[in-house]
Amino acid sequence: SPLRVAFTDEVGLDLVGIAREWFHMVPQHLLALSPPMFVASQESGFITIHPFAEEAVPDFEAKFRAVGRFVGKAAFESCGKSELHTPLKLAPHILKAMIRQRGAFFDLAAIDPRYYTSLVSSLAELSVKEYAHEVLMCDVLLFEDEVVHPTGAFPPKVFEKRAPDGTVREVSDQDKEEYLAFVV
């Protein structure tokens, strides 16, 4: 059945205009939530999940499912109707996740082009050991991840280290591509 939108305390007949307004308002509200669920890249404008969202947003999974339903409805309603679309510019890795595809390292370029270019060019030009010393100013490059836990204040500030498989191992020159995929 076609989408019908009505705003509380507002009179209007929805002949596309009110639905169009709704599809434009929801993304603005999603970006203005506190604590934030999403963040927009200042360079590309792509929207991605806020790094602290899972820890800071109450009922995280249910809220993200609701956003997924909104995006699905927006896609369905816009098929063949150019007047009904949402300006929600989701980053490629989020769109891939929605259709159960794995993100790729180059998806990082959409979120942070400078970081992507710097990381790729640095790792292409330098050995892993040189990259660790010259760029990161550390002795070795490790497969590990920072995990953020909320402290009650936003943004959360407590960090601990863990690796995806529970171990920490050193990155070698043969592991560069695996490390780039790990970064994403």
Order of alpha helices (4+ residues) and beta strands (2+ residues): alpha-beta-beta-alpha-alpha-alpha-alpha-alpha-beta-beta-beta-beta-alpha
